């Protein structure tokens, strides 16, 4: 129960300091600077990539981190990641500060409030979505409203009870972390099992396989540059983009980010169920050459930067089989190596046509392989779904424990 618990604002119980960056006026001193990249989703500090920078000695005096300080992410985030993450500074050696994208909180009276209790409370605040409503956006960066954050109320019991709750949570979180690590490993293993079998199909093949450049087997057609003024948030036609491709191959619905088209559509750019397309640009790492089989007739538009793959007359070709061909590591690597560009790599039908692939001369054998791979893929997806559900349940369990701790139910 929360009898005799006190309620204060964060500003009343913690001192706030803004971070710093590279120095302008000497003398300088080199220190480890905690940045957004050093925050983990679990509210911990990842010190594997701490930047060591020359900062002004004068500014460092008031911004040197102490054991027990709580570092707050106040700028950064991303489309699906609000700012407001916290990390506990638990180092007792070395000289460290924090960047200007962060702030530091220090408990004013350690005889009244335990810093571990505050840290876990603020981690709960973040997981509960409280900071989501305290943000503004600027050039794609999220910024936390500092005044609103400082006004967050914190309710806390006497110090011994705080430490008891922290001990319970620490023990529970250690168990959850172990369970999450196991689930994540199983998730990776499930995917690796399919990848291993896929590669084995193409390396331990039987007699009767052929090797030819793709230019002898198929034609790859560029998509149409649909006009952006006709892009909509809903409609009858889905405008395919590289964002609809999984990096490991396959189609994905982008949900709220899905693009639709309401303008005139030129002939030949409405796709049919089972059409095979590949991504010809690396919008995301590993995306170049990723294949997709169209899941529905007459709904999807063949957009630019995507290549429609059509077999040549007389070639033994099953789209579902060659979907897997494009997903093999040697083919994806060859497509990537033949591309151009520095920051974003692009390729062309001509370049893809130079890639040599292996395939059975028998259509029946291609279909048999597709059937086996489909069954294995379905089992892999079933296992991945189970492990994702476990990870989600563990995340909810953590939030539930935090809620119970800070509502006086533990």
Buried (B, 14 or more C-beta within 10 A) or exposed (E): EEEEBEEBEBBEBBEBBBBBBEBEEEEBBEBBBBBBBBBEEBBBBEBEEBEEBEBBBEBBEEBBBEEBBBBBBBBBBEEEEBBBBBBBBBBEEEBBBBBBBBBBBBBEEEEBBBBBBBBBBBBBBBBEEBBEEBBEEEEEBBBBBBEEBBEBEBEBBEBEBBBBBBEBBEEBBEEBBEBBEEBBEBBEEBBEBBBEBBBEBBEEBEEEEEEEEBBEBBBBBBBBEBEEEBBEEEBEBBBBBBBBBBBBBBBEEEEEEBBBBBEEBEEEBBBEEBBBBBBBBBBBEEBBBBBBBBBEEEBBBBBEBBBBBEBEEEBBBBBBBBBBBBBBEBBBEBBBEBBEEEEEBEBBBEBBBEBEBBBBEEEEBBBEBBEEBEEBBEEBBEBBEBBEEBBEEBBEBBEEBBBBBBEBEB
